[in-house]
Amino acid sequence: MNSLRPLLYALLALAVTLPAHAETARELRDRSERALHHLYANNHKAREIGDKAVAVLVFPSVYKAGFMVGAQTGNGVLFKEGRVAGYYNSSAASYGLQAGIQKFSYALFFMDEQSLHYLNKSGGFEVGGAPSLVVADEGFSSSLSTTTLQKGIYAFFFGQKGLMAGIGLQGTKISQYHPTE
């Protein structure tokens, strides 16, 4: 039982941070659109990539909690040609030196149909194993131009709140999700 205690604490902490009500498809779409507009307003490179992307998957609120063992979860919307093309869940579990609770947003920009097809293969994918995934931090964003864009997937993190050591997508599972109408 003592070896399970950190896992139980992490899961309890995550459960406490999650919204109490089930979100409708419309609410999730509206929050995802607002989150994407916020990213574009604060990061012009993200907007440039968004203009070139074939689709954008936006997770407006991802909750992460942990103490030695951690968990994270959040729901998002895939936009293709300005319309909703699907709903997805992002979840992960981790183990290691970590402590804290955090809420953040992220967007995945699919630069070609092959990368987008990979998302829907087998109902989702492990982000850590995704082909050509590039996490676009501030240093990367400042040196990026639309002529240096490669095929694949670009990830932007934004809107971090709370304290949690480290942030990343290694081991994150993204799968289709069906919100209530």
N, C-alpha and C positions, 0 to 999 in steps of 0.2 A: 504493500500500500504506500509506503514512503516513496518508492520510486515513481509512483503515479501522481504524487502530490503536485509537482510542478505543472504537469499537463492539466490537471484539474483546475489549478489556479489560472492558467492561461486561458482555458476554455471559459471559465467563469468571468474573467476580465473581458473577454471578447463578447460574451453574451450581454454583459452590462452595457457595453458601448453601442450595441446595435439598435437601430430604430425599433420602436415597440409595435408598429403596425405594418401590415403587408402593403407594399407599394404597388399601385396600379401601373399599367403600361404607360399611360399618359403622364403620370407623375414622374416616372423614371425617364421618359423621353424629354420632358420639360427640364428636369434637373441636368440631364446629359447635354442638352443644347446650351443651357446657361454655362455649364462648366467649360464646354468647348469655346464659347464666345469669350469667357474669362481668360482661357489660355491664349487665344489669338490676340486679345487686347494687351496682354502682358508679355508676349513673346512673338515678335514678328517673324522669326524663323519658323516657328510652328505653323503660322499662317501660310508661309510660302510652301512648306511641305504639304500642308493640307490642300492647297490648290493643285498640287501635282499628284496627290494620292488617289487611288481608285476607291478607297474606303477608309473610314476612321472609326475605331472602336473606342468609345469614351466610357470610363468608369468614374462617375462624379464623386462617389464616396466609397472609399475602401477603408475598412477598419482593421487595425492590426493591434494585437495585444500579446504580451508574452512575459514570462519569467523563466528563463532557461528553455522552456518549450513555448513556442508561439504559434499563433494562428492568425489568418487574415481572410477577410471575405468582402465582397462587394458586387453589385450588379451594374451592368452597363448596356449601352445601345450601340449597335453597328449602324453607321450612316453610310449610304452609298448613293451618289448623285443627289445628295441633299435629303434623301428619304430614309426612313427606318428600314433596315434590311434584316434585323434580327436583334434578339436580346440575349445577353450572355452573363454568366457568373464567373467571377475570378475568386479562387480560393487557394490557400497555401497553408502548409504547416512547416515549422522549422524547429531546430534544436541547436542549442549552443549558448554562448554567453550573450544574453539579451535580456532586457527588462524595459517595460514601459507600455504605453498605450498611445496609439497614433491614428489619425484620420488623414487621408490624402486622396488625391485624384490622379488618374493617369489616362493618357490617350495613346493608342497604338495606330500608327499610320501605315496602311498597307500600300506599298508603292507599285505593285503589279498583281495581276490576277492569280499568278501562281502562289504568291504569299497568302492571298485571300483564300484561295482554295485550301491551303494548308490549315487555315482556321477551322473550316467546316469538315475537314477530314476526320472521320470517326467521332463526330460530334464535339470536337474541341481539340486542344493541344496543350502540351507542357511548354510554357513559355521558355524555360531554360533550354529546351531542345529545339526551339523554333529556328528555321533557317534565316540567316542573315539578320538577326535582331541587333539593333543598335540603340543603346540607351543614350539619348541626347541630353547631356548635362550642359551647364552654362558654357564651359570651355568648348565643347563640341559645337554648340549652337552658334557661337561667335565666329567660328571658322567655316561654317557651312554655307554653301551657296547652292542654288537650284541646279547649277551645272555640275556640282560634285555629288549630287544625290546618286546613291546606288540602289539597285533593286533590293527588295526585302521589306523589313518592318522597322519603323522608328518608334521609340517609346519616349514620351515626355511625362515627367512627374511634376505636379504642381499642387498648390493649396495645402501644403503640409501643416498640420496642427497637432500639438501634443509632443511628447518626448518618447523616442524609440531609437535605440542604437541601430543604425544602418537601415537602408531601404534598397530594395531591389526586386527583381522578378524571378530570380533563379528558383525553379521548382514550383512556380505558380501554374495552376491548372485553370484553363479557360474552357468553359463548356456552355452549350446552349441553355437558355433559361426561358421559362414561360411565365411571365407575370400575369396577374389577374387583369382582366379588362376593366 
